[in-house]
C-alpha cells in the first residue's frame, strides 16, 4: 500500500495540537480567543480541537499517509468517540 498524504487532515491535526497546547499552558484563555486570532468561529475551533485527542497510532497513520481511503476531515469533524479502541473501530483502523 502506497501512502496517500491528506494535507487537510495533517493541517487540522497540527492546528488541534497547537491550540490544545495554548489552552492547556494558559497561553490562550479560551476557544473564543483562538477563534478570533485565527479568523474562524469558536465552533470550528472546538471541532478541530477534538483531533488532539485521537489515538496516537491514528495520528501517526494520518501523518504517514496510511489512513483509510475514505477518512476525510469532514468525517472527523462530525464527531470522534472518546475511547481509542472505539476510535479505531469507527474510523476504520481496526485490525479485527
C-alpha positions as CSV (number, residue, x, y, z in Angstrom):
1,X,0.0,0.0,0.0
2,X,1.4,3.4,-1.0
3,X,1.0,6.4,1.3
4,X,-1.7,8.9,0.5
5,X,-0.9,12.2,2.2
6,X,-4.0,14.2,3.1
7,X,-2.8,17.8,3.6
8,X,-6.2,18.9,5.1
9,X,-6.0,16.2,7.8
10,X,-2.4,17.0,8.6
11,X,-3.1,20.7,8.8
12,X,-6.1,20.1,11.1
13,X,-4.0,17.8,13.3
14,X,-1.3,20.4,13.5
15,X,-3.8,23.1,14.5
16,X,-5.5,20.9,17.0
17,X,-2.3,20.1,18.9
18,X,-1.1,23.7,18.8
19,X,-4.4,25.0,20.0
20,X,-4.6,22.4,22.8
21,X,-1.1,23.4,23.9
22,X,-2.1,27.1,24.0
23,X,-5.2,26.3,26.1
24,X,-3.5,23.8,28.5
25,X,-0.5,26.0,29.0
26,X,-2.6,29.1,29.8
27,X,-1.0,31.0,26.9
28,X,-4.6,31.5,25.5
29,X,-7.5,31.8,27.8
30,X,-10.3,30.4,25.6
31,X,-11.6,28.9,22.4
32,X,-13.1,32.2,21.6
33,X,-9.7,33.9,21.8
34,X,-8.2,31.3,19.4
35,X,-11.1,31.7,17.0
36,X,-10.7,35.5,16.9
37,X,-7.0,35.3,16.3
38,X,-7.4,32.7,13.6
39,X,-10.4,34.3,11.9
40,X,-12.6,31.3,12.4
41,X,-15.7,30.5,14.5
42,X,-15.4,29.1,18.1
43,X,-17.5,26.1,16.8
44,X,-14.8,25.4,14.2
45,X,-12.1,25.6,16.8
46,X,-14.0,23.2,19.0
47,X,-14.4,20.7,16.2
48,X,-10.7,20.8,15.3
49,X,-9.6,20.5,18.9
50,X,-11.3,17.1,19.1
51,X,-8.5,15.8,16.8
52,X,-5.9,16.5,19.6
53,X,-7.5,13.5,21.4
54,X,-7.2,10.9,18.6
55,X,-5.3,7.7,19.5
56,X,-1.5,8.2,18.9
57,X,-1.4,5.4,16.3
58,X,-4.2,7.0,14.3
59,X,-2.3,10.3,14.3
60,X,0.8,8.6,13.2
61,X,-1.0,6.7,10.4
62,X,-2.5,10.0,9.2
63,X,0.8,11.8,9.3
64,X,2.4,8.9,7.3
65,X,-0.4,8.9,4.8
66,X,-1.8,5.4,5.8
67,X,-5.3,6.4,6.9
68,X,-8.3,4.5,5.4
69,X,-9.1,5.8,1.9
70,X,-12.5,7.1,3.0
71,X,-11.3,9.0,6.0
72,X,-11.6,12.7,5.3
73,X,-11.6,15.8,7.6
74,X,-15.4,16.2,7.2
75,X,-15.9,12.8,8.8
76,X,-13.7,13.6,11.8
77,X,-15.4,16.9,12.3
78,X,-18.8,15.2,12.8
79,X,-17.6,13.6,16.0
80,X,-15.0,11.2,17.4
81,X,-15.5,8.6,20.1
82,X,-13.6,9.3,23.3
83,X,-12.1,5.8,23.7
84,X,-9.2,4.9,21.5
85,X,-10.4,1.4,20.8
86,X,-13.8,2.8,19.7
87,X,-12.0,5.4,17.5
88,X,-10.0,2.7,15.7
89,X,-13.2,0.7,15.1
90,X,-15.4,3.6,13.9
91,X,-12.7,5.3,11.8
92,X,-11.6,2.1,10.1
93,X,-8.3,1.4,11.8
94,X,-9.4,-1.8,13.5
95,X,-7.5,-4.9,12.6
96,X,-10.1,-7.3,13.6
